[in-house]
Amino acid sequence: VAGYGLLLLFVPLQFYLGKRFATLRSNVAAITDSRVNLVSQAVSGVRVMKMNGWECEFNQRIAKIRGHEMSKVLKASRYKALNESVYFFSNVAVS
């Protein structure tokens, strides 16, 4: 009986954590697309960029987007790790 009670607690928690993880991963994909687009623009316009001395500006913009991307990846990884730990703990606690 106690095992079923724990399942009723853990299943919604895992559902919530999984949904948050999926949302964050889709946000990360959008941020990654914007960063890749900016890098692609930098590569295609490297001559213009070099002639005008815009290397630092592009580097700063790319680094800023990459930092934002990595913070979201880290947050999503934490949700995934928490979800997996709840999954493994619930197997032990219920049995």
N, C-alpha and C positions, 0 to 999 in steps of 0.2 A: 504494500500500500504506500509506504514512504517513497519507494522507487517511482511510482506513478506520479506522486506529488512533485518529485524533483524533475521528472520529465516535463510536467506542465509548467515548471519554472524555466527550464533550460531551452525548450524548443522555441518559445517566443524570443528569448534573448538571442539565440543563434540566428533566428530569422532577421531580427533587427540588425545585428552585426553584419550579416551577409548583405543585407540591402544597403547599408552604409558603405561597405567595401565596394560594392558594384557601382554606386553613385560616385565615389571618389575615383575609381579607376576610369570611369567615363570622363570625368573632369580632367584627369591626368592625360588622357588621350587627346583631348581638345588642346590642352596646353602644349603637349608635345608637337602636335600638328602646327601650331603657331610658331614654335621654336624652329622646327625643321623648315618651315616656309621662310623664315627670316634668314636662316643659314643658306638656304638655296638662293635667295636674293643676293646675299653677300657674295656667294661664289660666282653667280652669273655676272654681277657687276663689279668684280674685283678691280678692274682697271680704273673705273670711275672712282671707286672708293679709295684706291691708292693715290690717284692724282689729286683728290681733294682732301686727303688726310683724314678720312672718316673711319679709320680702323678702330680707334679707341671708342668712338660712339657705338659702332656696331658690336664691338666686343662687350661693352657695358650692357647694351640692350639684350644681347644673347645670354650673358651671365645672369642678368636679372630674371629673365624668363626661366632659365635653367634652375635658379635658386627656388623660384616659386614652384616649379615642377617637382623638384626634389622634396620640398616640404610636403606636398600633396602625396607623393609616393611614400614617404615615411609614415604619414598619417594613415594611409591605406594599408600599409604593411602592419601597423600596430593593430588595426581592426582585424585583419586577417589572422594575426598571431593570437589575439584574444579569442576570436571565434574558434580557432583550432584548439586552443587550450580548454575552452568550455566544452568542446566536443569530446576531447579525451577524458576530461575530468568527469563529465556526465556519464560516460561509459563505466568508469570505475565506481562512481557514487551510486549509480542505479543498481549495479550487480552486487 
